[in-house]
């Protein structure tokens, strides 16, 4: 009888304990109807003690099946949590284990270039996304409480951010995330938390509410950057992908030293993981993702370094992987048929617009290296005319080898500008025209890329006129192409940073060679000024917040307004304004280039005469490769 009485007492105490626990567990739910109650909830969760060693057993000595609190990762995935810190699941999957106690924006431990259409046209594409009539609006939720969107209650909101990113990221950005596998990993709670936040921040940058939510996107991306920098020793492939999203995000808005250093880190990690080599044993989707993260680093490096060998962090000769396959094949998980860079192509290979753009980046890099060597050598460009001719033929051969759909004519321009590859197509031909102009511009007056007066005096007059004509004709072709794009009324967002910098260089070229323009006709100065003013709207209307683009737009406007008001003799390239610092002579940066500013006034590497430069310029084939033949 005493035994029965004791059992009843134990049962009564257990029921009383369970009642208290249920009251405490239900308390947060009753407090979640207002902001004040949310603060009380956070205080309650934060004050809840971590599970102690003895708390994993019940009073009867049985292992406790339910815990007082699950970590954020397990709650997000709706998975069982051990309640320890770190919990067993996070420890096994190498996730950061965090227990909620503050807004997710601040406690979420984290480990390309154009806005999209209006909010009313936001595509959903998946059943879990609210319809257009839903009250769950991205701008309202983010502005009201950005911190809570990463909670498990907001899975629909996170899904909408993921869809926004994949619906609006451009092919030209070399998309290295596979839509289906990325969303599937997130749904299963396996997506790296750092990468998730970086994608969401990038989605805001691509969304139509850019002006209202830019602060939120900047905050999230800054948190991603700090988390990655503070954990350099744990740089997995997903974290490398997040790092490149940071680089692309920051460089699209402005350019600072941190972007430069982050790219260097990304390159070192990629080479350390040997992503520059093929991995035929893994599945096609993962293999293409690894290829594309490597090519993304390569493309950004070639744009940033601008042909300055000392600043290159991803050398072309170390890339041993196939070029990116088409976006269609990538999303379907098909085996790549893309060729390797620098290898003559077979007919059955996939030479899509993105692959051709990377081929062109390689040629452009060698063009800029050649012109830089000519300028620094102090010798006349006429001595290395064989190398210039070789690079010019390579650019012509590249243009001829483009597939029919990528050729530049009025019909293809119209069709491509209304396609998904509009920005890739226009960027391809913009960089191609820019490369041809860069190759010949060192004999143009009034620019900092001109050779020295002594070198000009040693150059035959006919060669000077030839180079100037090539630059002017290329600039007119650029203006003609973009004037047609402007009048097409396409909704494609084409005003990229690359386009704005190239346009500045071409306007500068027109300004320096205005005396060579005809007095009337389509190429006369008044007509050119009108076309340039219209083309400028492509940039100024699409990218209002990017500091670098805004600076370019201001300078272009000033140049257009003064075109034809000053006279620079085409026969005197030495009329460059002012003397350059020695370090600037070494790097020979163009205005609005991505290279960081130098801190020193002088550099010991600058010499009056560099024997190595003389030696390289004596051989016209140095720095050139066999031109790409037709496909």
Secondary structure, 3 states (H helix, E strand, C coil): CHHHHHHHHHHHHHHHHHHHHHHHHHHHHHHCCCHHHHHHHHHHHHHCCCCCHHHHECCCCCECCCCCCCCHHHHHHCCCCCCCCCCHHHHHHCCCCCCCCCCHHHHCCCCCCCCCCCHHHCCCCCCCCCCCCCCCCHHHHHHHHHHHCCCHHHHHHHHHHHHHHHHHCCHHHCCCCCHHHHHHHHHCCCCCHHHHHHHHHHHHHHCCCHHHHHHHHHHHHHHHHHHHHCCCCCCCHHHHHHHHHHHHHHHHHCCCHHHHHHHHHHHHHHHHCCCCECCCCCCHHHHHHHHHHHHHHHHHHHHHHCCCHHHCCCCHHHCECECCCCHHHHHHCCCCCCCECCCCCCCCCCCCHHHHHHHHHHHHHHHHHHHHHHHHHCCCHHHHHHHHHHHHHHHHHHHHHCCHHHCCCHHHHHHHHCCCCHHHHHHHHHHHHHHHHHHHHHHCCCCCCCCCHHHHHCCCHHHHHHHHHHHHHHHHHHHHHHHHHHHHCCCCCCCCHHHHHHHHHHHHHHHHCHHHCCCCCCCCHHHHHHHHHHHHHHHHCCCCCCHHHHHHHHHHHHHHHHCCCCCCCCCCHHHCCCCCCHHHHHHCCCCCCCCCCCCCCCCCCCCCCCHHHHHHHCCCCCCCCCCCCCC
